[in-house]
Structures are given as C-alpha cells and as structure tokens.
Amino acid sequence: MIGATGEFAGLVLPMLKKQGHTVHALVQNEEKGHDALKHGADRYMTGSLYDAASLVKAAQGMDGVFHIIPAFHHLF
C-alpha cells in the first residue's frame, strides 16, 4: 500500500485488514514505517515513487497495489 500513513489511504488500511488482507506499506523512511505498523500494516518497506527500482522491489510477490493519487498537486 502506498500512502498507508496518509490522510485518505490511511483510512482504507483498517478496512483492508477487516477484510482479511495482508497489507505491506511502502514508506519513505523508518519513522513512517513505524507509523504504518501502528495503523495496522503487517510490514513495511522503504522506497520512493521517484525510484523505479524501489517500486519494482516493493511490488515483488504482491497480488496488487493500492495507491490514491492526490487530487491536485501544488507547485511552489
């Protein structure tokens, strides 16, 4: 799951667990990983949406990927 510690996708994580799914969270760092576990993820791995190799590694052995793309992006 991408965004497991975020505002919206974080709401989906408990529902996936209630349905019996095993949830692996892709997070940016160890701190976010611990947050994902607190929210109910079974495990986490670190990676980045900007690093294709980390995404390939994270997706190995997965049945699916859950990712909510932000509705809009602010450029500063």
N, C-alpha and C positions, 0 to 999 in steps of 0.2 A: 504494500500500500504506500503510495506517495502522498504525503500530506497528513499522515496519521496524527500529528500533533497540532495541525492547523484548526482553525475555527470551524470550517464546514466538514472537511473529510474526517476530522476528529469525532464528529457526531455519528459518522457512519461506522466507525470501528466497533463500538459496542454492539451495534445491530448485526454486523457480520459475525461477531463472536456468539451472539444469541442464536444465530442460525447454524452454529457448529463449524464455522470456517476457521482455519488456522491462518493467522494474519502475521505476515512478515513486513515490517515497516522499513522503508528506505528513508534515512535521515541524513542531515548534513554533518552532524557531529555526535560525539558520545553523550553530551548533555541532552540533546533532542532524543537520542536513543533511549535514555532512561525515562524521559517523559512518555515516549511511546509505550514502553512497558507498563508504566503507571496507568495509561489509558486502556490497557488490555491487550496490546500486541504480544504475540508469543515470542517474537525475537525481533531484532533489528539488524540492519547493516548500514554502513555509512557509504554515501555516494553523492553524486550531483547530477542534476538534469543537464548540466553543461559538459559532462564527461561520459561519452558514449560507452566506453569500456566499463565504467562502474555500473551503468544501466544493464548492459549485457550480463555482467556477472550477477547482479541482483536478481535478474529475471530467470536465471538458470534453475530449472526444476519447478518453476511456478506454473500453476494452471491458468492464472490470469493476473492482470494488473489493474488496480483501482487508482485512478488519478482524476481529481477535479481540477481543471484548469481555471485560473482566476477569470472572472467575468470581464475584467479590464486590467490593463497594466499602465501604471504611471511612469512616465519618463521624466527624470529630473535632470 
